[in-house]
Amino acid sequence: MTEQGVSEYRHEPVLVVEVVNWLSLPRGGVFIDFTVGGGSHLARIAEESSLDSQLYGVDRDTLAVETARARLASFSQVTEIIHAPFASAVDSLAERQIEQIHGALFDLGVSSPQIDRAERGFTFQQGGPLDMRMDRDMTLTTAADILNTASQAELTSMIYEYGEERRASRIARAIVAERESQPFSESRHLRALLEKTLGPANLTKTLARVYQALRIKVNDELGQLQSGLEKVIELLAPGGRVGVISYHSLEDRIVKNTFKSRVGECVCPPNLPVCVCNPTSTLNILTRKPITPTAEEISANPRARSAKFRVAEKIEVSD
């Protein structure tokens, strides 16, 4: 990537001070930033880490990986930036003889460069293709592909479950009818259909929910989070910490329930007569209530307003 490409990657990191305070490393520790983005969080971790620490970054977005490699090149502790979804990146750590880690960060959601570039298709605020792939090298299915091929029932389920949109059935029906005469390819087409179908009232919130649902489906975000988080917990050394910054309730629920299940708390639905989740005690939750940005941070970076930061620590498990 050119120097211009690196300089164009602008992303304001969220809760940087809190991340450094909660995820500080022991001397010689191994830290993995599983959503490295442009490298801002990892750079701050590097600044506070001893020279014998080993820091790794992971991202599924090629532009983010190339940006992080360029921006973090001056830090001797930054060993490697890995191009992979974080669930599979955990598996690849064994190939690098990493058997335990002492700190891990997940900063979920979409980065500013992804949102701000119309050609990525993540936002309804501007035109562009209905793409939404975080990794355009490895992911084949786009948002347009889903809109044009999924059944009405599948679209309804996706929009309701991933977008938490109560008018999901009506929206899915309109999408299926529309694509018969004009398949979807552009963001403006989907926006125009939703406005025609639902009217202008509360349109922005509905668009946000539908786009969120499509983005989650395209990138398997919740599956990646569940799998990656569970693997990281297994990889943590006793005393090692994992922190997750989430931006909507679906992500936060997975983080909260995964942590709870590892401290011996049942996370089964309340209507079940007996526990079937078999919780084990391997973690200590350090943030019983999530940490949120200050008013000053939100004022400086409005995209931080929905962020929630949860941290847990691995405990020694006796035989």
Buried (B, 14 or more C-beta within 10 A) or exposed (E): BEEEEBEBBEBBBBBBEBBBEBBBBBEEBBBBBBBBBBBBBBBBBBEEBEEEBBBBBBBBBBBBBBBBBBBBEEBEBBBEBBBBBBBBBBEEBEEEEBEBBBBBBBBBBBBBBBBBBBEBBBBBBBBBBBBBBBBBEEBEBBBBBBBBEBEBEEBBBBBBBBBBBEBBBBBBBBBBEBBEEEEBBBBEBBBEBBEEBBEEEEBEEBBBBBBBBBBBBBBBBBEBBBBBBBBBBEBBBEBBBBBBBBBBEBBBEBBBBBBBBBBEEBBBEEEEEEEEBEBEEBBBBBBEEBBBBEEEBBEEBEBBBBBBBBBBBBBEEEE
